Amino acid sequence: MATKKVKNAGVTTSKIKFCDMRCGDAEFAKVDGLDGSCRTFQSLWCNQLDKHVTKNAPCEVTFGSRRPTSCM
């Protein structure tokens, strides 16, 4: 029986670093890059990547732009 190859963006632990305001590289989103949505709930500016990133998503610096998935 063939085993299913899991694509998990390099995640090997449940201790995932998330993009939020606790990160030293995070700032509130830049006004010019938003579409009118409430900027405190949509995205953050990542100084290390020099771009907007999805708030509360796994850290793109650590995991890349792909998102980790469950290992089931």
Buried (B, 14 or more C-beta within 10 A) or exposed (E): EEEEEEEBBEBEEEEEEEBEEEBEBBEEBEEEEEEEEEBEEBBBBBEEBEEBBBBEBBBBBBBEEEEBEEEE
